[in-house]
Amino acid sequence: MNRISREITRSLREVEKDLGKPVFTWAGNDYQCSPNEATASKILGLGGFALSADLLLFVRKAVLVKGTPKEKQTLTYPGKTGRKYRIDKLGVLPGDEVITLVCNDASEGV
């Protein structure tokens, strides 16, 4: 793990702690994350409105004991009792130790 990875990972652990250790549920297991606000919004682009992200989660790879989520899979946030979201894009932060899950309401269009 390089210096950038260590710093990002350390910072996210602190954010998770400060936020009360929020979790999302994927594949039947709870995973700690650093979420942004869940907000529904649309962006006007060429050809009309396009859905933007309803939820963005930052997840340390170290907490993903059952593998890495894939695009088009669903998760529940917060935890098992929350709302279902579809993973529309998966990204990786510098250092390759943290992934981003860009999610939208699972009941909305694909």
Summary of the structure (lengths in Angstrom):
residues: 110
radius of gyration: 14.3
end to end distance: 35.8
largest distance: 43.4
contacts: 309
relative contact order: 0.24
helix: 17%
strand: 42%
